[in-house]
């Protein structure tokens, strides 16, 4: 089953939520995300400190993409024979405290249990004045993306294929420990942000989700998408467009934004129009069909 089909099955006749955060009146929001050994990380690649940091960052990224500030969190920790060792737990705990401190977050509770493999889950509660919903896009909005795309997947391939050249180090760091764009929340709030999400499954899939939620047609100029040069060289354009776990912000705004905010590039890559909801890529003036969708959580043929 597709991930979307599984989610719809769980919710039954109730429409599933479109956003990564659930909004609690009047100004609270909550999100949860997990890291599973073998799916999201390998112990031989990631230290306990890095795993703690990544767990915090992916959740803070969801809060950020909804226009909020993280406050409290709850940790569910499934410990395997590797991760239940005293040294691993102490290092993870230290890394967690450091990561929470940088966002002013409080660990408020959680659960621990024994598991054959390491399972990490964090639930974060945040505050928000006016939430950014994926469904808020309006015809005429410009589509923006922060940073560049492709480095996370390049980092994965660098680790898998044991590319040790120093040129791959930044990509490896981004794959192992991507950073949320919480630093952009305040400056972006000066503009009208009609819809927003973070890129976790790649631009191809996530742009489609944004278009469907906002009930509009997204047109994306491939030449405008900021793809990391080395990633394009090693992987090609399509794989960069599908690179997941980037944690870059993808958002719709009627405003013309500067090309850089807080030293982070902000690039206009397309626009939203009325019409059949979906995404259309344009390259060299012609419709372009990427040969990959990016990372899929489940085999769609099962």
LUMPA-239628 format. One line per field, with one value per residue: x, y, z of N, C-alpha, C in turn. Coordinates in nm, 3 decimals. Layout:
<pafis>
nX <- (X|...)
nY <- (Y|...)
nZ <- (Z|...)
caX <- (X|...)
caY <- (Y|...)
caZ <- (Z|...)
cX <- (X|...)
cY <- (Y|...)
cZ <- (Z|...)
</pafis>
This chain:
<pafis>
nX <- (0.083|0.039|0.185|0.003|-0.238|-0.235|-0.251|-0.503|-0.661|-0.626|-0.759|-1.015|-1.344|-1.304|-1.153|-0.804|-0.544|-0.384|-0.152|0.175|0.168|-0.062|-0.314|-0.389|-0.639|-0.598|-0.353|-0.165|0.037|0.111|0.339|0.481|0.757|0.967|1.264|1.395|1.598|1.784|1.601|1.595|1.845|2.182|2.374|2.648|2.702|2.603|2.656|2.557|2.511|2.465|2.231|2.051|2.046|1.944|1.689|1.565|1.584|1.430|1.175|1.147|1.163|0.914|0.748|0.844|0.778|0.511|0.489|0.549|0.691|0.900|0.836|0.782|0.865|0.819|0.966|0.998|1.169|1.309|1.517|1.788|2.008|2.247|2.202|2.121|2.332|2.532|2.718|2.628|2.369|2.426|2.570|2.380|2.186|2.325|2.367|2.102|2.018|2.179|2.083|1.812|1.842|1.937|1.710|1.554|1.390|1.194|1.226|0.959|0.859|0.784|0.859|1.023|1.154|1.235|1.382|1.431|1.568|1.696|1.467|1.348|1.148|0.991|0.773|0.659|0.553|0.437|0.417|0.211|0.125|-0.021|-0.097|0.083|-0.060|-0.067|-0.271|-0.324|-0.248|-0.283|-0.415|-0.182|0.017|0.368|0.610|0.845|1.172|1.399|1.758|1.955|1.903|1.956|2.187|2.148|2.082|2.311|2.493|2.408|2.469|2.743|2.821|2.731|2.878|3.127|3.271|3.535|3.646|3.713|3.536|3.285|3.212|3.042|2.793|2.756|2.736|2.497|2.318|2.331|2.274|2.055|1.943|1.686|1.491|1.438|1.557|1.473|1.214|1.122|1.211|1.074|0.815|0.754|0.656|0.383|0.292|0.136|0.112|0.294|0.554|0.793|1.070|1.085|1.048|1.143|1.146|0.978|0.768|0.679|0.608|0.388|0.213|0.175|0.050|-0.189|-0.306|-0.350|-0.520|-0.457|-0.268|0.062|0.335|0.660|0.979|1.241|1.503|1.525|1.530|1.727|1.978|2.227|2.552|2.757|2.606|2.433|2.621|2.715|2.483|2.275|2.002|1.731|1.744|1.830|1.610|1.440|1.550|1.535|1.476|1.586|1.501|1.455|1.257|0.952|0.745|0.454|0.391|0.259|0.434|0.735|1.031|1.354|1.671|1.821|1.810|1.903|2.153|2.079|1.995|1.707|1.487|1.288|1.091|0.871|0.513|0.170|-0.138|-0.488|-0.685|-0.670|-0.566|-0.224|0.116|0.342|0.633|0.862|1.103|1.342|1.138|0.957|0.728|0.839|0.919|1.019|1.228|1.214|1.047|1.157|1.233|1.037|0.827|0.701|0.663|0.482|0.355|0.283)
nY <- (-0.120|0.231|0.504|0.714|0.579|0.406|0.588|0.702|0.477|0.440|0.663|0.620|0.714|0.975|1.267|1.267|1.460|1.741|1.867|1.863|1.931|1.941|2.163|2.325|2.500|2.807|2.885|2.683|2.411|2.078|1.817|1.510|1.292|1.030|0.827|0.546|0.267|0.136|0.222|0.506|0.559|0.435|0.273|0.257|0.477|0.701|0.884|0.870|1.134|1.271|1.144|1.221|1.494|1.503|1.395|1.594|1.810|1.733|1.736|1.998|2.124|2.063|2.212|2.468|2.491|2.524|2.770|2.809|2.809|2.591|2.439|2.246|1.892|1.537|1.226|0.913|0.623|0.356|0.106|-0.080|-0.376|-0.248|0.029|0.042|0.039|0.182|0.389|0.471|0.566|0.778|0.951|1.005|1.132|1.360|1.485|1.530|1.714|1.933|1.993|2.052|2.272|2.474|2.556|2.640|2.451|2.221|1.905|1.714|1.466|1.115|0.786|0.473|0.173|-0.174|-0.290|-0.472|-0.330|0.007|0.258|0.575|0.838|1.153|1.386|1.706|2.008|2.326|2.689|2.924|3.214|3.284|3.024|2.863|2.704|2.418|2.434|2.696|2.831|3.057|3.136|3.288|3.318|3.306|3.043|2.941|2.825|2.739|2.750|2.491|2.197|1.843|1.776|1.610|1.354|1.311|1.296|1.058|0.869|0.909|0.805|0.540|0.446|0.492|0.727|0.927|1.173|1.516|1.695|1.586|1.603|1.818|1.739|1.487|1.561|1.708|1.508|1.333|1.503|1.711|2.055|2.243|2.524|2.721|2.960|3.128|3.192|3.431|3.650|3.574|3.599|3.859|3.883|3.791|3.474|3.230|2.951|2.665|2.418|2.168|2.021|1.692|1.451|1.499|1.735|1.672|1.500|1.649|1.902|1.831|1.754|2.001|2.141|1.993|2.025|2.300|2.317|2.387|2.452|2.389|2.525|2.454|2.575|2.402|2.487|2.696|2.590|2.560|2.358|2.157|2.188|1.980|1.762|1.742|1.681|1.428|1.274|1.354|1.552|1.464|1.295|1.478|1.647|1.479|1.441|1.367|1.451|1.706|1.928|2.186|2.482|2.498|2.714|2.926|3.251|3.582|3.785|3.951|3.824|3.879|3.760|3.635|3.552|3.602|3.490|3.264|3.127|3.221|3.116|3.183|2.955|2.891|2.908|2.937|2.847|2.867|2.575|2.222|2.051|1.990|1.920|2.063|2.030|2.235|2.246|2.402|2.526|2.325|2.064|1.869|1.551|1.406|1.121|0.981|0.948|0.998|0.921|0.655|0.555|0.312|0.009|0.049|-0.152|-0.347)
nZ <- (0.000|-0.064|0.120|0.162|0.128|0.345|0.556|0.507|0.549|0.823|0.928|0.847|0.770|0.825|0.702|0.646|0.810|0.649|0.714|0.877|1.139|1.414|1.496|1.792|1.948|2.138|2.027|1.999|1.880|1.767|1.692|1.564|1.509|1.379|1.409|1.268|1.311|1.045|0.859|0.872|0.971|1.037|1.283|1.244|1.095|1.226|1.520|1.870|1.957|1.717|1.629|1.828|1.781|1.518|1.555|1.704|1.522|1.292|1.392|1.492|1.251|1.133|1.304|1.250|0.975|0.998|1.096|1.362|1.702|1.879|2.201|2.427|2.468|2.415|2.466|2.313|2.354|2.211|2.294|2.173|2.180|2.114|2.162|2.426|2.592|2.850|2.787|2.533|2.590|2.767|2.601|2.404|2.560|2.642|2.393|2.323|2.519|2.453|2.193|2.246|2.410|2.239|2.111|2.314|2.434|2.636|2.786|2.857|2.925|2.849|2.717|2.766|2.622|2.556|2.254|1.945|1.750|1.733|1.811|1.773|1.882|1.881|2.025|1.974|2.118|2.032|2.000|1.825|1.638|1.402|1.211|0.942|0.682|0.466|0.291|0.226|-0.007|-0.285|-0.612|-0.827|-0.641|-0.568|-0.587|-0.356|-0.250|0.007|0.057|-0.102|-0.309|-0.303|-0.166|0.060|-0.040|-0.188|0.021|0.141|-0.063|-0.067|0.180|0.155|-0.063|0.020|-0.036|0.019|-0.024|0.058|-0.052|-0.031|0.229|0.341|0.233|0.347|0.614|0.602|0.535|0.755|0.970|0.920|0.924|1.078|0.959|1.148|1.206|1.009|1.064|1.200|1.024|0.787|0.865|0.828|0.581|0.360|0.403|0.250|0.234|0.347|0.380|0.488|0.314|0.303|0.173|-0.077|-0.352|-0.569|-0.473|-0.249|-0.346|-0.496|-0.293|-0.169|-0.373|-0.408|-0.155|-0.151|-0.357|-0.626|-0.931|-0.958|-1.121|-1.202|-1.270|-1.385|-1.436|-1.260|-1.008|-0.721|-0.734|-0.586|-0.712|-0.711|-0.639|-0.858|-1.053|-0.969|-0.930|-1.099|-1.236|-1.186|-0.957|-0.769|-0.760|-0.630|-0.383|-0.043|0.310|0.332|0.468|0.388|0.337|0.164|0.009|-0.043|-0.157|-0.207|-0.227|-0.346|-0.263|-0.102|-0.235|-0.047|0.294|0.622|0.558|0.419|0.110|-0.082|-0.315|-0.599|-0.764|-0.913|-0.971|-0.853|-0.992|-1.078|-1.152|-1.244|-0.960|-0.893|-1.001|-1.232|-1.412|-1.584|-1.834|-2.027|-2.166|-2.217|-2.115|-1.846|-1.732|-1.449|-1.391|-1.160|-0.843|-0.605|-0.259|-0.135|0.125|0.143|-0.046|-0.331|-0.465|-0.292)
caX <- (0.000|0.105|0.178|-0.122|-0.348|-0.228|-0.301|-0.648|-0.722|-0.625|-0.858|-1.150|-1.426|-1.260|-1.044|-0.677|-0.489|-0.294|-0.031|0.255|0.133|-0.203|-0.329|-0.474|-0.682|-0.598|-0.223|-0.073|0.043|0.185|0.385|0.564|0.834|1.043|1.382|1.399|1.724|1.771|1.521|1.639|1.985|2.261|2.462|2.787|2.716|2.557|2.687|2.440|2.490|2.406|2.093|1.971|2.029|1.854|1.553|1.513|1.576|1.320|1.051|1.145|1.135|0.768|0.693|0.883|0.701|0.375|0.495|0.552|0.813|0.893|0.843|0.802|0.869|0.806|1.056|0.980|1.302|1.319|1.660|1.834|2.131|2.351|2.174|2.088|2.456|2.542|2.789|2.541|2.260|2.481|2.605|2.253|2.123|2.399|2.336|1.963|2.011|2.240|1.993|1.693|1.881|1.953|1.577|1.481|1.286|1.193|1.184|0.851|0.820|0.799|0.853|1.137|1.122|1.335|1.347|1.539|1.643|1.676|1.352|1.346|1.031|0.977|0.653|0.692|0.444|0.487|0.322|0.201|0.029|-0.105|-0.032|0.096|-0.117|-0.039|-0.391|-0.350|-0.201|-0.382|-0.370|-0.098|0.129|0.498|0.662|0.983|1.240|1.520|1.878|1.964|1.854|2.041|2.300|2.118|2.096|2.454|2.557|2.374|2.550|2.883|2.840|2.707|2.984|3.252|3.345|3.602|3.701|3.663|3.427|3.158|3.189|2.920|2.675|2.743|2.687|2.356|2.237|2.327|2.217|1.998|1.904|1.560|1.507|1.376|1.621|1.402|1.075|1.093|1.216|0.971|0.687|0.732|0.591|0.263|0.318|0.004|0.121|0.434|0.589|0.936|1.099|1.134|1.042|1.190|1.064|0.877|0.653|0.628|0.539|0.257|0.131|0.141|-0.048|-0.317|-0.365|-0.395|-0.618|-0.412|-0.171|0.196|0.427|0.796|1.084|1.353|1.626|1.527|1.545|1.866|2.032|2.368|2.630|2.824|2.500|2.391|2.731|2.728|2.356|2.183|1.896|1.612|1.767|1.836|1.472|1.373|1.628|1.457|1.541|1.660|1.448|1.438|1.118|0.886|0.631|0.384|0.374|0.232|0.538|0.866|1.123|1.497|1.737|1.890|1.763|1.989|2.260|2.022|1.934|1.563|1.476|1.157|1.106|0.748|0.394|0.046|-0.250|-0.610|-0.687|-0.665|-0.455|-0.112|0.244|0.396|0.770|0.896|1.247|1.370|1.012|0.874|0.692|0.948|0.874|1.131|1.225|1.203|0.962|1.229|1.220|0.903|0.832|0.650|0.652|0.346|0.296|0.244)
caY <- (0.000|0.360|0.568|0.790|0.483|0.357|0.695|0.713|0.361|0.463|0.766|0.575|0.809|1.111|1.312|1.278|1.596|1.774|1.929|1.782|1.970|1.953|2.292|2.328|2.637|2.910|2.916|2.572|2.310|1.959|1.730|1.397|1.230|0.916|0.776|0.401|0.206|0.059|0.300|0.644|0.572|0.317|0.309|0.273|0.608|0.810|0.877|0.901|1.279|1.308|1.095|1.308|1.621|1.486|1.374|1.727|1.896|1.698|1.779|2.144|2.163|2.060|2.326|2.586|2.495|2.565|2.907|2.809|2.803|2.474|2.468|2.124|1.770|1.407|1.133|0.768|0.570|0.211|0.078|-0.211|-0.416|-0.148|0.161|0.042|0.044|0.302|0.495|0.521|0.643|0.902|1.039|1.048|1.226|1.486|1.546|1.575|1.838|2.042|2.028|2.116|2.402|2.576|2.604|2.676|2.349|2.146|1.765|1.709|1.329|1.019|0.643|0.394|0.031|-0.258|-0.313|-0.540|-0.224|0.136|0.333|0.706|0.919|1.275|1.466|1.844|2.104|2.460|2.800|2.989|3.324|3.258|2.910|2.848|2.577|2.380|2.460|2.839|2.890|3.125|3.160|3.407|3.309|3.257|2.929|2.963|2.721|2.788|2.669|2.417|2.060|1.737|1.740|1.500|1.229|1.297|1.249|0.916|0.792|0.919|0.708|0.405|0.409|0.520|0.837|0.991|1.304|1.623|1.765|1.525|1.618|1.895|1.660|1.383|1.629|1.743|1.386|1.279|1.598|1.830|2.159|2.313|2.665|2.803|3.090|3.209|3.214|3.572|3.736|3.537|3.644|3.997|3.873|3.708|3.334|3.169|2.805|2.627|2.285|2.142|1.915|1.570|1.339|1.547|1.838|1.614|1.456|1.750|2.005|1.775|1.763|2.141|2.178|1.928|2.086|2.435|2.303|2.466|2.393|2.443|2.513|2.469|2.587|2.320|2.566|2.790|2.518|2.564|2.225|2.162|2.151|1.851|1.660|1.725|1.615|1.287|1.201|1.396|1.645|1.400|1.249|1.597|1.693|1.385|1.425|1.388|1.491|1.830|2.023|2.321|2.527|2.516|2.796|3.011|3.388|3.679|3.887|3.931|3.813|3.893|3.636|3.577|3.597|3.543|3.414|3.146|3.162|3.202|3.117|3.166|2.846|2.868|2.980|2.861|2.898|2.788|2.463|2.090|2.047|1.904|1.984|2.052|2.078|2.288|2.257|2.453|2.562|2.208|1.983|1.779|1.444|1.342|0.975|0.923|1.022|1.017|0.813|0.611|0.485|0.176|-0.043|0.076|-0.272|-0.440)
caZ <- (0.000|-0.057|0.251|0.168|0.145|0.483|0.642|0.487|0.614|0.967|0.963|0.811|0.695|0.858|0.615|0.719|0.811|0.538|0.765|0.967|1.275|1.449|1.560|1.909|1.977|2.034|1.965|2.022|1.776|1.810|1.584|1.606|1.402|1.430|1.341|1.285|1.268|0.922|0.765|0.875|1.013|1.074|1.394|1.198|1.034|1.313|1.662|1.953|1.959|1.588|1.626|1.915|1.711|1.402|1.605|1.740|1.404|1.201|1.456|1.492|1.113|1.116|1.377|1.173|0.851|1.033|1.145|1.507|1.783|1.966|2.344|2.506|2.388|2.483|2.399|2.319|2.327|2.201|2.302|2.125|2.248|2.088|2.218|2.569|2.666|2.931|2.716|2.426|2.650|2.823|2.489|2.343|2.652|2.635|2.264|2.329|2.600|2.374|2.084|2.302|2.466|2.135|2.074|2.435|2.453|2.760|2.781|2.955|2.957|2.741|2.747|2.721|2.610|2.490|2.114|1.869|1.683|1.798|1.763|1.838|1.844|1.960|2.005|2.010|2.131|2.007|1.999|1.695|1.635|1.286|1.148|0.798|0.641|0.328|0.212|0.215|-0.131|-0.368|-0.749|-0.838|-0.548|-0.616|-0.513|-0.313|-0.175|0.073|0.042|-0.227|-0.298|-0.356|-0.080|0.151|-0.114|-0.219|0.144|0.156|-0.158|-0.025|0.288|0.105|-0.156|0.089|-0.099|0.132|-0.058|0.146|-0.119|0.005|0.373|0.371|0.198|0.449|0.734|0.585|0.538|0.890|1.065|0.855|1.018|1.053|0.919|1.251|1.200|0.910|1.104|1.229|0.905|0.690|0.918|0.782|0.451|0.357|0.369|0.238|0.256|0.370|0.430|0.473|0.216|0.368|0.077|-0.205|-0.413|-0.658|-0.395|-0.156|-0.424|-0.530|-0.172|-0.149|-0.477|-0.378|-0.036|-0.186|-0.466|-0.740|-1.022|-0.941|-1.233|-1.150|-1.371|-1.340|-1.440|-1.148|-0.882|-0.678|-0.712|-0.549|-0.831|-0.699|-0.639|-0.997|-1.124|-0.930|-0.925|-1.203|-1.197|-1.133|-0.821|-0.684|-0.742|-0.541|-0.260|0.078|0.435|0.312|0.568|0.333|0.336|0.036|0.050|-0.140|-0.110|-0.314|-0.221|-0.405|-0.151|-0.134|-0.275|0.068|0.424|0.727|0.490|0.354|-0.018|-0.100|-0.461|-0.661|-0.860|-0.988|-0.925|-0.836|-1.071|-1.067|-1.245|-1.182|-0.864|-0.927|-1.026|-1.367|-1.425|-1.715|-1.859|-2.162|-2.228|-2.243|-1.998|-1.807|-1.644|-1.379|-1.403|-1.026|-0.749|-0.481|-0.160|-0.099|0.253|0.127|-0.182|-0.373|-0.523|-0.186)
cX <- (0.087|0.091|0.046|-0.241|-0.353|-0.287|-0.452|-0.721|-0.731|-0.734|-1.001|-1.224|-1.390|-1.146|-0.915|-0.625|-0.392|-0.159|0.044|0.227|-0.019|-0.218|-0.433|-0.510|-0.633|-0.464|-0.119|-0.075|0.133|0.223|0.463|0.635|0.926|1.167|1.393|1.530|1.700|1.689|1.572|1.786|2.047|2.357|2.605|2.810|2.690|2.594|2.559|2.407|2.421|2.261|2.002|1.943|1.933|1.710|1.489|1.489|1.457|1.185|1.038|1.116|0.986|0.702|0.721|0.799|0.555|0.372|0.510|0.690|0.802|0.909|0.874|0.808|0.860|0.882|1.014|1.108|1.299|1.465|1.692|1.956|2.246|2.325|2.138|2.215|2.471|2.607|2.702|2.432|2.311|2.513|2.478|2.188|2.193|2.369|2.195|1.952|2.068|2.145|1.868|1.725|1.888|1.819|1.494|1.370|1.304|1.150|1.084|0.808|0.843|0.793|0.981|1.097|1.233|1.287|1.461|1.628|1.611|1.563|1.341|1.225|1.019|0.846|0.681|0.566|0.503|0.378|0.323|0.097|-0.071|-0.040|-0.025|0.044|-0.076|-0.154|-0.415|-0.308|-0.314|-0.328|-0.295|0.018|0.254|0.542|0.809|1.039|1.366|1.638|1.895|1.924|1.953|2.150|2.271|2.135|2.241|2.529|2.531|2.459|2.698|2.914|2.830|2.822|3.123|3.338|3.406|3.661|3.635|3.548|3.290|3.121|3.064|2.792|2.650|2.686|2.539|2.269|2.222|2.257|2.167|1.949|1.770|1.590|1.434|1.432|1.551|1.261|1.043|1.102|1.110|0.834|0.655|0.658|0.462|0.303|0.182|0.004|0.267|0.443|0.740|0.956|1.163|1.133|1.086|1.093|0.952|0.752|0.593|0.560|0.400|0.163|0.085|0.034|-0.185|-0.385|-0.421|-0.491|-0.584|-0.308|-0.036|0.276|0.567|0.895|1.208|1.482|1.638|1.552|1.693|1.917|2.182|2.453|2.694|2.722|2.450|2.496|2.735|2.598|2.262|2.069|1.780|1.629|1.777|1.696|1.396|1.444|1.546|1.542|1.629|1.626|1.450|1.290|1.071|0.758|0.578|0.361|0.342|0.342|0.662|0.968|1.267|1.558|1.808|1.836|1.844|2.093|2.211|1.956|1.784|1.537|1.332|1.170|0.979|0.633|0.274|-0.064|-0.372|-0.609|-0.683|-0.544|-0.348|0.011|0.289|0.536|0.795|1.047|1.268|1.240|0.918|0.841|0.801|0.894|0.994|1.116|1.217|1.111|1.040|1.203|1.074|0.912|0.787|0.647|0.509|0.277|0.249|0.097)
cY <- (0.126|0.416|0.644|0.699|0.429|0.462|0.708|0.597|0.382|0.561|0.727|0.679|0.954|1.152|1.325|1.420|1.617|1.824|1.836|1.814|1.971|2.079|2.286|2.473|2.678|2.927|2.806|2.478|2.197|1.877|1.614|1.340|1.125|0.892|0.628|0.345|0.118|0.130|0.443|0.661|0.435|0.360|0.330|0.407|0.722|0.786|0.904|1.050|1.326|1.264|1.181|1.441|1.610|1.469|1.507|1.810|1.862|1.739|1.930|2.196|2.163|2.180|2.456|2.602|2.532|2.705|2.918|2.802|2.682|2.510|2.343|2.002|1.647|1.304|0.988|0.704|0.418|0.171|-0.066|-0.255|-0.318|-0.020|0.160|0.042|0.180|0.417|0.556|0.610|0.777|1.001|1.091|1.155|1.363|1.560|1.601|1.706|1.956|2.088|2.098|2.256|2.510|2.632|2.644|2.578|2.274|2.002|1.743|1.568|1.236|0.876|0.577|0.247|-0.043|-0.291|-0.386|-0.442|-0.092|0.213|0.463|0.785|1.037|1.343|1.606|1.929|2.243|2.565|2.865|3.101|3.303|3.145|2.920|2.709|2.544|2.420|2.608|2.906|2.948|3.142|3.292|3.408|3.259|3.141|2.951|2.837|2.782|2.697|2.611|2.273|1.961|1.690|1.620|1.365|1.204|1.246|1.102|0.830|0.796|0.819|0.566|0.356|0.443|0.621|0.921|1.128|1.413|1.700|1.711|1.546|1.700|1.817|1.551|1.444|1.663|1.620|1.334|1.372|1.723|1.928|2.221|2.458|2.757|2.945|3.184|3.248|3.362|3.659|3.700|3.586|3.789|3.998|3.791|3.568|3.264|3.019|2.767|2.481|2.270|2.025|1.798|1.449|1.381|1.646|1.780|1.576|1.569|1.865|1.958|1.783|1.906|2.185|2.119|1.992|2.225|2.437|2.392|2.392|2.463|2.420|2.547|2.472|2.513|2.400|2.661|2.720|2.516|2.425|2.235|2.110|2.013|1.737|1.635|1.648|1.465|1.207|1.234|1.481|1.575|1.354|1.366|1.652|1.603|1.366|1.461|1.427|1.614|1.932|2.168|2.354|2.547|2.593|2.883|3.148|3.478|3.784|3.849|3.935|3.836|3.757|3.565|3.638|3.525|3.448|3.285|3.188|3.133|3.222|3.097|3.061|2.819|2.949|2.887|2.928|2.814|2.679|2.332|2.081|1.947|1.987|1.959|2.111|2.122|2.300|2.295|2.477|2.447|2.136|1.880|1.677|1.377|1.190|0.906|1.008|1.060|0.901|0.784|0.526|0.340|0.138|-0.031|-0.048|-0.372|-0.427)
cZ <- (0.000|0.085|0.267|0.189|0.287|0.577|0.630|0.553|0.765|1.009|0.925|0.728|0.724|0.767|0.694|0.714|0.696|0.587|0.859|1.113|1.293|1.532|1.672|1.941|2.116|1.964|1.989|1.903|1.823|1.688|1.642|1.487|1.463|1.347|1.372|1.230|1.144|0.816|0.756|0.914|1.034|1.185|1.348|1.131|1.132|1.458|1.743|1.954|1.830|1.580|1.713|1.845|1.595|1.447|1.643|1.614|1.315|1.261|1.461|1.352|1.083|1.184|1.300|1.048|0.874|1.093|1.295|1.569|1.876|2.112|2.427|2.415|2.478|2.400|2.422|2.269|2.329|2.191|2.263|2.204|2.228|2.165|2.367|2.656|2.733|2.856|2.607|2.484|2.703|2.710|2.419|2.429|2.647|2.504|2.260|2.405|2.523|2.264|2.134|2.351|2.357|2.088|2.196|2.467|2.585|2.735|2.894|2.993|2.840|2.790|2.697|2.718|2.538|2.349|2.043|1.794|1.752|1.731|1.843|1.790|1.938|1.923|2.058|2.013|2.113|2.017|1.862|1.703|1.521|1.206|0.996|0.762|0.498|0.236|0.184|0.086|-0.215|-0.510|-0.759|-0.741|-0.619|-0.527|-0.484|-0.246|-0.113|0.040|-0.097|-0.202|-0.359|-0.262|0.010|0.081|-0.154|-0.096|0.168|0.064|-0.121|0.086|0.238|0.019|-0.104|0.013|0.013|0.100|0.026|0.083|-0.078|0.151|0.404|0.342|0.301|0.577|0.721|0.589|0.681|0.988|0.993|0.960|0.979|1.015|1.018|1.249|1.103|0.954|1.123|1.104|0.801|0.735|0.880|0.649|0.465|0.313|0.367|0.267|0.267|0.414|0.420|0.378|0.288|0.274|-0.063|-0.268|-0.498|-0.582|-0.311|-0.228|-0.464|-0.411|-0.147|-0.249|-0.448|-0.258|-0.068|-0.305|-0.586|-0.821|-1.006|-1.069|-1.183|-1.266|-1.321|-1.336|-1.322|-1.015|-0.842|-0.640|-0.682|-0.666|-0.823|-0.699|-0.781|-1.075|-1.094|-0.947|-1.041|-1.148|-1.128|-0.989|-0.723|-0.657|-0.644|-0.408|-0.137|0.197|0.417|0.421|0.519|0.332|0.192|0.066|-0.063|-0.079|-0.228|-0.324|-0.302|-0.291|-0.195|-0.165|-0.161|0.195|0.531|0.669|0.425|0.224|-0.018|-0.249|-0.507|-0.771|-0.942|-0.935|-0.918|-0.917|-1.044|-1.174|-1.171|-1.090|-0.905|-0.956|-1.169|-1.369|-1.569|-1.726|-2.005|-2.238|-2.256|-2.113|-1.972|-1.706|-1.577|-1.381|-1.268|-0.941|-0.624|-0.387|-0.129|0.027|0.241|-0.020|-0.227|-0.432|-0.419|-0.151)
</pafis>
